[in-house]
Amino acid sequence: MKNIKGLKINLILMLIITLAISSSCSEDFIDVPAEGAPTMGNYYDSDEKVDNATNGLYGLVWFNLNSSAFYGITDVLSGNMYAGPYNEFGKFTDLSFTSSQTFIKDAWRSCFGAIANSNAYLNNLPQSVGPNVSDEALNNALGECRFIRAFAYFFLVRTYGNVPIIENNAEYSQNFVIPSNPVADVYKFIENDLLFAIENLRTKNRGSNYADNAHVSSGSAKAYLAKVYLYQKRYAEARALAEEVINSGEFKLLGGETLPNMSFADLFLQKNNNNEESIFAWQWTGAGTYFDGSFTNTLFAPENRLVETTYSGQIAPSQDLIENGFVAGDRRRKETFMLPGDYYPNLSYAETLELNAPILLGYTFEEEYEAQNSGAGFKKYVIGKENLPITGKFNPQFNGESSMNTYMMRYAELLLIHAEAILGGQSGTTSDPAALKSFNAVHNRAGLPSVTEISFEDIFKERRAELAGEGDYYFDLGRLPFSQAKTILESQNRGDQDTENYITITGTSLLLPYPEEDLIKNPKLTEVEPYTFN
């Protein structure tokens, strides 16, 4: 199968990366100074130690993906974000990337690194706990590992298609020249992991003590499995699981009926990490080692006065997102990208770039500070200069890494999944009260009036407006018939505010190439064999 660029693919599977997980905990949730496999010999002698054993699965293993690649191969490639031809992101704007591109490799290796770490715990943790560790704590930790592994494979299968399923690191290290497994088997493997997670993860009642919400729950696994079912057009199953989660009351919409004093904007303040709407998020500290923080503030902020380094404005909103992403009156627009005159009361900035310049609260965007000649600047995930407690901690030593979480799934998306599952396909409309209630909850929070009928196109556009910059639009395009996705992508203006630019897609799918290095090491990667399930 040709990928989006129409290249012949020749790629690899890495030797799984060095495990990098620790069992320690801290107030900042992640404290991962050590590298190595899970400690053996009954080191985990309490439920508390077991509960914190999986901390690194929420941050460290995702660093290379989060630092750049995630946005390049999702929102830049999909046409939500833009970069000029002078940085790596620009190669995903104009489709000039190749299978040797760093982003292609980083995404692949980050996912397989997460799988390797999950496997290490799944295979070793049951033998590494002491007699005082409860079955409930052990099973919850194993459920977290199965959730993380499922998440990694879901990213892989939607990005690359057929990929190798690996459950045993030791066996794989002895023979890493192995074929890929078919998409259908990868989806079955994902489902098995999430069903295990549903049965073994703890249930939660998420409240205002956000520190308790960092790890995933049984409800998180149900929500994520609903998304997996939706991608396979298994609408009845997606609807049933979504309704279980909705009826549980575990998650809430910030700015919805149950939290009316919050808003969409509050989602992207560091102090609201792990809020009631967060179903699953990567966790960062912004302090410590190079791998502890998020670069989103640095990458997205349009100008250096907003960041703790001189590396801002690597990505901008695309002209297509600016022109077509939001309808008039949508409050999400301002919180997704900045236009001249937009004022942000919670953004901190330095009046000048001089050392020890005073930090000011309240920022007005001006066109002279645009990013990538876009006439605008991205806003989502931009939290400004360090100003506790709004921003959390930064680490200027490492390109201004911050402690802002990275959402991987929010309750708003589950509500839209619920509405789409009730619609049951990409044609027709529905006036089903349950579908309208879920759709309108998201739509109303954006300041838009309730509707009495919805189509797939309505939901598709709502997803783009709600989730822009969060890594979903490219995969949503991948759910469309290829000819329709191709038409959308080729109709986007991928230039800057002065020059229009349009792409031509010569491939036959939106799948990306395997990383070149990995295919060289594993020439069997392009072969496909059914997986033997245990």
SEDREN-336282 format. One record per residue: residue in three letters; x, y, z of N, C-alpha, C in turn. Coordinates in steps of 0.1 Angstrom, whole numbers, plus 5000, padded with zeros to 4 digits. Layout:
% residues N
ALAXYZXYZXYZ;...
//
This chain:
% residues 534
MET500849885000500050005000500950125000;LYS500650214991501350344991500950435003;ASN501850505008501450605019501050735013;ILE500950835022500450965017501351025007;LYS502651005007503551064998503750984985;GLY503150864985503350774973504750724972;LEU505550714983506850654983506750504985;LYS507850434980507950294984508650294997;ILE508050225006508550225020509550115023;ASN510550155029511550055034511950095048;LEU511450025058511750075071512049965082;ILE512050015095512549925106511749915118;LEU512149825126511649815140512949825148;MET512949915157514149935165514449825175;LEU515649825179515949745191515349825203;ILE514449765210513649845219514449935228;ILE514050055230514950155237515150115252;THR516250165257516550135271515450175280;LEU515050085288513950115298514350235306;ALA513350315308513650435316512450465325;ILE512350385336511250405345511750395359;SER511250465368511550455382510350425390;SER510550385402509450355411509250455422;SER510050565421509850665431508750765428;CYS508350845438507250935436507751065442;SER507051175438507251305444506051385443;GLU506051505449504951595448504551625434;ASP505551635425505351665411504851545403;PHE504651435409504051315403505151235396;ILE505951295388506951215381508351245386;ASP509151145390510451165395511251045389;VAL511851065378512450945371513950965368;PRO514750965378516150975376516850855371;ALA516250735375516950615372516650555358;GLU517550475353517250405341517450255343;GLY516550175338516750025340515449955341;ALA515449825341514249745342513649755356;PRO512349725358511849725371512749645381;THR512949705393513749635403513149515408;MET513949405409513449275413513649265428;GLY513349145433513649105447512749175457;ASN511449175454510449225464510749375467;TYR511249455458511449595461510049665463;TYR509049615456507749685458507049615469;ASP507349665481506849605493505649675500;SER505049765492503849835497502949875485;ASP501649895488500749935478501250075472;GLU501750155481502150295476503250285466;LYS504250195468505350185459504850125445;VAL503850035446503349975434502550085426;ASP501750165434500950265427501850365420;ASN503050385425503950485418504950415408;ALA504850285407505850215398505650265384;THR504350295380504050325366504150475363;ASN504650555372504650695369505350735356;GLY506450675353507150705341506450685328;LEU505450595329504650565317503750685312;TYR503650785321502850895317503651015312;GLY504951005312505751115308506951085300;LEU507951035308509251005302509250935289;VAL508450825288508550745276507950815264;TRP507150925266506551005255507251125252;PHE508451155258509151275256509451305241;ASN510051205235510551235221509351255212;LEU508251195214507051215206506451355209;ASN506351385222505751515226506551635222;SER507851625222508751735221508551805207;SER508251725197508051785183507151695174;ALA507551565174506951485163505451475164;PHE504851465176503451455177502651555169;TYR503151685170502451795163502751795148;GLY503951755145504351755131503551655123;ILE503351535128502751435120501251425123;THR500651515131499251515133498651655128;ASP498951755136498251885133498951965121;VAL500251955120500852015108500451945095;LEU500651815096500351735084498851745080;SER497951755090496551765087496151905082;GLY496952005083496552135079496052225090;ASN496052185102495652275113496752375117;MET498052325116499152415119500052435107;TYR500952535108501752565096503152605101;ALA504152565093505452615095506152635081;GLY506952735080507652765067508652655064;PRO509352665053510252565048511552555055;TYR511752635065513152635071513252555084;ASN512252485088512352395099511752265096;GLU511852165105511452035103509952025101;PHE509152115109507752115107507352145093;GLY508152235087507752275073507652165063;LYS508452055066508451945057507151865058;PHE506451885069505051825070503951915065;THR504352045063503352135057503252115042;ASP504452095035504452075021504651935016;LEU504651845025504851695023506151665016;SER507151745020508551715015509251615024;PHE508651565035509351475044509651345037;THR510651275043510951135038510951045050;SER511150915047511150815057512250825067;SER513250905063514450925072514251045082;GLN513051115080512751235089512751195103;THR513351285112513351265126512051235132;PHE511051315128509751305134509151155132;ILE509351105120508850965117509550865126;LYS510850885128511550795137511150815152;ASP511050945156510750965170509350915174;ALA508350925165507050875169507050725170;TRP507750655161507850515161508550465173;ARG509650525176510450475188509850515201;SER509150625202508550665214507450565217;CYS506650525207505550425210506150295213;PHE507150245206507650115210508450115223;GLY508950235226509550245240508550235251;ALA507350295249506250285258505850135259;ILE505750075248505349925248506449845255;ALA507749875253508749795260508649815275;ASN508449935279508349965293507149895299;SER506049905292504849835297505049685298;ASN505649635288505949485288506849445300;ALA507849535302508749505313508049485327;TYR507149575329506349565341505349455341;LEU504649435330503749325329504349185331;ASN505649175326506349045327507049025340;ASN507349135347508249125359507549165372;LEU506649255371506049315384505449205393;PRO504649115387504049015396505048935405;GLN506248925400507248855407508148945416;SER507849075415508649175422507949235434;VAL506849185438506149255449506249165461;GLY506249235472506249165485504949115490;PRO504849045501503648995506502649095511;ASN503149215514502249315519501449395508;VAL501849365495501149435484499849365481;SER498749435480497449385478497249345463;ASP496449245460496049205447495449325439;GLU494649405447494049525440495049625435;ALA496149655443497149745438497949685427;LEU498349555428499049495417498249495404;ASN496949455405496149445393495949585387;ASN495849685395495649825390496849865382;ALA498049835387499349865380499449795367;LEU499049665367499049595354498049655345;GLY496849695350495849755341496449885335;GLU497149965343497750085337498750055326;CYS499549945328500449905317499749865305;ARG498649785306497849745295497249865288;PHE496749965295496250085289497250155281;ILE498450175287499550255280499950175267;ARG500050045268500449965256499349975246;ALA498049975250497049985240497050125233;PHE497250225241497350365236498450375225;ALA499650315229500750315219500450245206;TYR499850135207499550065195498450125187;PHE497450195194496450275187497050385178;PHE498050455184498750555177499550495165;LEU500150385167500950315157500150275145;VAL499050205148498250145138497550255129;ARG497150365135496550475128497650545119;THR498850545124499950625117500550535106;TYR500950415109501750335100500950215094;GLY499850175100499150055095499549935101;ASN500049835094500549705099501849735107;VAL501849685119503049695128503249565136;PRO504449535140504749415148504049425162;ILE503449325167502949315181504049245189;ILE504449315199505549265208505049255222;GLU505049135228504649125242505749085252;ASN506849035246507948985255509249055250;ASN509849145258511049215254512249115252;ALA512349015261513548925260513548845247;GLU512348795244512248725231512548815219;TYR512048935220512249025209513749065207;SER514449085219515849125218516649015212;GLN516248885213516948775207516648765192;ASN515548815187515148805173514248925170;PHE514849035165514049155162513849165147;VAL514249075139513849065125512548985124;ILE511449055125510148995125509149065116;PRO508148995111507249065103506249155111;SER505549235103504449315109503249225111;ASN502249265118500949195120499849285114;PRO498849225109497849305101497049395111;VAL496549495105495749605112494649535121;ALA493949445115492849375123493349315135;ASP494549245135495049185147495549285157;VAL496149395152496549505161495349565168;TYR494249585161493049635168492549535178;LYS492549405175492149305185493049305197;PHE494349325195495349335206495049455215;ILE494749565209494349685216493149665224;GLU492149605218490849585225491049495237;ASN491849385236492149295247492849365258;ASP493749455255494449525266493449625273;LEU492649685265491749785272490649715280;LEU490149595275489249515283489849475296;PHE491049435296491849395308491849525317;ALA492249635311492349755319491049795326;ILE489949785318488649815324488349725336;GLU488649595335488349505346489249525358;ASN490449575356491449575367491849715372;LEU491649825365491849955370490849995380;ARG491250085389490350135399489250225393;THR488150225399487150325395487450455404;LYS487050575398487350695405486150785405;ASN486050875414485150985414485951115414;ARG486251165402487151275401486551405406;GLY487351465415486851585421487951695420;SER487851795429488751915428490151885433;ASN490451765439491751735442492451675430;TYR492951765421493451715408494651625409;ALA495451635420496551545421496151395421;ASP494951365425494451225425494051175412;ASN494051265402493451225389494551195378;ALA495751195382496851185372496851055365;HIS496650945373496650815367495250775361;VAL495350685351494050645344493250555353;SER491950555350490950475358490250375349;SER489450295354488550205346487750285337;GLY487250405341486450485332487250545321;SER488550565323489450615312489550505302;ALA489750385306489850265297488550255289;LYS487350265295486150255288486050365277;ALA486350485281486250595272487250575260;TYR488450525263489350505252488950385243;LEU488350285249487850175241486650225232;ALA485850315237484750365229485350435216;LYS486550505218487150565207487750465197;VAL488350355202488850255194487750185186;TYR486550165192485450105185484950205174;LEU484850325177484450425167485250425155;TYR486550415156487450405145487250275136;GLN486650175142486350055135484850055130;LYS484150165132482750175129481850075136;ARG482250045148481449955157480650045166;TYR479650105160478950215166478150175178;ALA477450055178476650015190477549995202;GLU478749935200479649915211480250045216;ALA480550135207481050265211480050345219;ARG478750335214477750415221477550355235;ALA477550225236477250165250478350195260;LEU479550195255480650225265480650375268;ALA480450465258480350605260479250635270;GLU478150575269477050595278477350545292;GLU478050435293478550395307479350505314;VAL480250555306481150665312480350785315;ILE479450825306478650945308477750935321;ASN477150815322476250795333476950775346;SER478250745346478950725358479250855365;GLY479250965358479551095363480951115367;GLU481851025363483251045367483951165361;PHE483651195348484251305341483251415340;LYS483651545339482851655337483351755327;LEU482551835321482951935312483152065319;LEU484452115318484752245324483952345317;GLY483052415324482152515318480852455314;GLY480652325318479352265315478352285327;GLU477352205327476252225337476852195351;THR477752105353478252065366479352155371;LEU480052215361481152305365481052445358;PRO479952515360479652635353480652745355;ASN481352745366482352855368483652835361;MET483752725354485052705346484652725331;SER485652715322485452745308486452665300;PHE486352665287487252605278488652655280;ALA488852785283490152845285490852785297;ASP490052745307490652695319491352555317;LEU490952485306491652365303493052375301;PHE493552495297494952515293495652605302;LEU495352595315496152655325496852545333;GLN498052565336498852455342498252415356;LYS497652515363497152485376495952395375;ASN495352375363494252285361494652155355;ASN495952115356496351985352495551875359;ASN495151775352494351665357493051705363;ASN492351795356491051845360489951735357;GLU488751765360487651665359487351625344;GLU487851705335487551675320488651585315;SER489751575321490951495316490751345318;ILE490651275307490551135307491851065307;PHE492751115299494151065299495051175294;ALA496151205301497051305297498551265301;TRP499451305292500851295295501151395306;GLN502051355315502351435327503751485327;TRP503951615330505351675330505551755342;THR506851775346507151855358507751985354;GLY508451995343509152125339510352155348;ALA510852055355512052075364512751945364;GLY514051945366514851825367515551805354;THR515451685349516251645337515651685324;TYR516351665313515851705300514551645296;PHE514251525301513151445297511851465306;ASP511951565315510851585324509751685320;GLY509951765310509051865307508451865293;SER507451955291506851975278507352095271;PHE507552085258508052205250506852285244;THR505652255247504552315240504552465241;ASN504852525253504852665254505952725245;THR507052665244508152715236507852695221;LEU507252585217506952555203505852645198;PHE504852675206503652735201503652885203;ALA504252935214504153075217504753155205;PRO504053265201504453325189505753415190;GLU506053455203507253545204507953515217;ASN509253555217510153515228509853585241;ARG509053695242508653755254507753665263;LEU507253565256506253465263506953345268;VAL508253325265508853195268510153215277;GLU510653105282511753105290513053075282;THR512953085269514153065261513953145248;THR514853135238514753215226514353125214;TYR513453045216513152935206511652935202;SER510953045203509553045202509053045187;GLY507753025185507153035172507552935162;GLN507852815166508252705156507052665148;ILE505852675153504552645146503552755147;ALA502752775137501752875137500352815133;PRO499252875136498052825130498052835115;SER497452745108497452745093496452845089;GLN496652895076495652985070494252915069;ASP494252785067493052715066492252705079;LEU493052685090492452685103491852825106;ILE492652925103492253065106490953095098;GLU490853055086489753095077488552995079;ASN488752875081487752775080487452685093;GLY488352705103488252625115487152655125;PHE486652775125485652815135484552905129;VAL483352895134482352985129482353105138;ALA481653205133481553335141480953315155;GLY481553365165481053355179481553245186;ASP482453155180482953045187484053085196;ARG483853065210484853115220486153035219;ARG486152915213487352835212488352895203;ARG487952975193488853035184489953105191;LYS489553205200490553285207491453205216;GLU490953095221491753005230492652905222;THR492452895209493152805200494252885193;PHE493953005187495053085181494753235183;MET495753315183495753455186495653535173;LEU494753635173494753735162495053865168;PRO495553965160495854095166494754155174;GLY495054205186494054265194493554165205;ASP493754045204493253945214493953965227;TYR493253965238493753995251493653865259;TYR494653835267494753715275495153745289;PRO494153755299494453805312495453715320;ASN495453585317496353495324497753465318;LEU498053535307499353515301500353605306;SER501453555311502553645316503653655305;TYR504253775305505253805295506253905301;ALA507453905294508454005298508354125289;GLU508354245294508254365286509354375276;THR510554325280511654325271512354185272;LEU513354165263514054035263515354045272;GLU515454155279516654175287516654075299;LEU517754045304517853955316517254025328;ASN516453945336515753995348514754105345;ALA514154105333513154205329511854175338;PRO511154275342509954245350508954165343;ILE508254075350507153985344505854055346;LEU505154065335503854135335502654035333;LEU501554055339500453965338499354035329;GLY498953965318497954015309498654055296;TYR498353985285499053995273498054025261;THR498454125253497654155241498554115229;PHE497954035220498753995208498754095198;GLU499954125192500054225182500654155169;GLU500254205157500754135145502254135144;GLU502954225149504354235148505054105154;TYR504254045163504853925170504253795164;GLU503753805152503253685145504253575144;ALA503853445143504653335141504653285126;GLN505753255121505853195107505153285096;ASN505153415098504453495088503053455086;SER502353415096500953365095499953475098;GLY500453585104499553695108498853655121;ALA499253555128498653505140499653435149;GLY499153375159500053295168499153185174;PHE499753065177498952965183498852995198;LYS497652965204497452995218497352875227;LYS496652765222496452645230497752595235;TYR497852565248499052515254500152625257;VAL499852745253500752865256500352915269;ILE501352905279501052955293501853075297;GLY502753115288503553245291504753215300;LYS505353325304506453325313506053265327;GLU507053215334506753155347506153255356;ASN504953225362504253305371503353225380;LEU503953175390503253085399502053155406;PRO500853075408500752935405500152915391;ILE499953015383499252995370499952905361;THR501252925360502052855350502752725355;GLY502952715368503752605372505252635370;LYS506052535371507552555370508052535356;PHE509152605352509752595340511252555342;ASN511852505332513252475333513952545321;PRO514452665323515052745312516352665306;GLN516952585314518152515309517852425298;PHE516552375297516252275287515052335278;ASN515352445271514452505262513152545268;GLY513152585280511852635287510852525289;GLU511252405292510252295294509352335306;SER508052305304507052345314506352215320;SER505552245330504852135336503352125331;MET503052185320501752175314501452035309;ASN500351975313499951845308499751845293;THR499751735286499451725272498251625272;TYR497051685268495851595267495951495256;MET495651375260495451265250493951235248;MET493151255258491751245256490951325266;ARG489951395262489151475271487751435270;TYR486951465281485551425282484751485270;ALA485151605266484451665254484451575242;GLU485651515240485751425229484851305230;LEU484751255243483851135245482351175242;LEU481951295245480651335242480351335227;LEU481351385219481251385205481251245199;ILE482051155205482051015201480650955204;HIS480050985215478750945218477750985208;ALA477751115204476851165194477051095180;GLU478351075176478651015164478250865164;ALA478450795175478050655176476550645174;ILE475750735180474350725178473950755164;LEU474550855157474350875143474550755135;GLY475650685138475950545133476450545119;GLY477150645114477750645101478050775096;GLN478450785084478850915078477850975068;SER476650915069475550975060474350995069;GLY473451075064472151105071472351195082;THR471251215090471251305101470551235113;THR470651295125469951245136469351355145;SER468251335150467651425160467451355173;ASP468151245175468051165187468451255199;PRO467551255209467751345221469151325228;ALA469551195229470751175236471951225228;ALA471951205215473051255206473051405207;LEU471951475206471851615207472351675220;LYS472051605231472451645244473951645245;SER474651535240476051535241476751635231;PHE476151645219476751745210476551885215;ASN475351915219475152055223475852095236;ALA476251995244476952035256478352095252;VAL478952035242480252085237480052215229;HIS479052215221478752325212478352445221;ASN477552425231477052545240478252595247;ARG479152515252480252565260481152665251;ALA481152635238481852725229481052855226;GLY479952875233479152995231478252985219;LEU477952875214477152855202475752795205;PRO474752835198473352795201473152645199;SER472152585206471852445205471252425190;VAL471552305186470952265173469952155175;THR469052125165468052025167468251905158;GLU469351915150469651795141471151805138;ILE471751695137473251695134473551585124;SER474551615116475051525106476551485109;PHE477051395102478551355104479351485102;GLU479051555091479851675088479851775100;ASP478651785107478551875118479551825129;ILE479551695132480451645142481851655138;PHE482151625126483551635121484051775123;LYS483251875119483752015121483852055136;GLU482951995144482952025158484251965164;ARG484551845160485851785165487051865161;ARG487051915149488252005145488352125154;ALA487252195156487252315164487552285179;GLU487052175184487352145198488752095201;LEU489252015191490551945194491751995186;ALA491652105179492752155171493952165180;GLY495052115175496352125182496552015192;GLU495551915193495651805202495851675195;GLY496151675183496651555176495551465171;ASP494351515168493251425163492851445149;TYR493051565143492451595131492951505119;TYR494251475119494851395109494251255109;PHE494051205121493451065123491951075119;ASP491251185122489851205117489751205102;LEU490751265096490751265081490951115076;GLY491751045084492050905080490850815081;ARG489750865088488550785089487650805078;LEU487850905070487050935058487450845046;PRO486650825036487050765024488250845019;PHE489250775014490550845010490350955000;SER489450934990489251044980488751164987;GLN487851154997487351275004488451345012;ALA489251265019490351315027491351395018;LYS491651325007492551384997492051524992;THR490751524989490151654984490251764995;ILE489951725008490051825018491551875020;LEU492451785020493851825022494351905010;GLU493951874998494451944986493752084984;SER492652104991491952234990492452335001;GLN493352285010493852375020494852475015;ASN494752595019495852685017496952665027;ARG498152605022499252575031500352675030;GLY500052795026501052895026500952985038;ASP501653095038501553195049500553305044;GLN500553415052499553515049499753595036;ASP500953575030501353645018501253565005;THR501453435007501653344996500753214997;GLU499853194988499153064989499952954984;ASN499652834990500352714986499452594987;TYR499452504978498552384978499452264975;ILE498952154981499752024979498951934970;THR499751834964499151734956499551594963;ILE498551514965498851384972498851274961;THR499951204960500051104950499950964955;GLY499850954968499650814975498250764974;THR498050654980496650594980496150574994;SER496850625004496350625018497050735025;LEU496550765038497150865046498250805056;LEU498550675054499550615062500950675060;LEU501750685070503150735069504050615067;PRO505250645062506250545060506850495073;TYR507250365073508050325085509350395085;PRO510050425096511350485097512350415089;GLU513150485081514150415072515050335080;GLU515650385091516650305098516050175103;ASP514850175107514250055113513949955102;LEU513649995090513449895079514749835075;ILE515849915076517149855072517549745082;LYS517249775095517549675106516649555105;ASN515449575101514449475101513749465087;PRO514349405077513849405064512449325063;LYS512149255073510849185073509649275077;LEU509949395080508849485085507749505075;THR508049495062507049515052506249385049;GLU506649275055505949145054504849145065;VAL503749075062502649075071502248935074;GLU502148895087501748765091500748775102;PRO499748685102498748695113499448675127;TYR498948735137499448725150498848605158;THR499648535165499248425173498848465187;PHE497548475190497148525203497248415213;ASN497748455225497848355236496448315241;
//
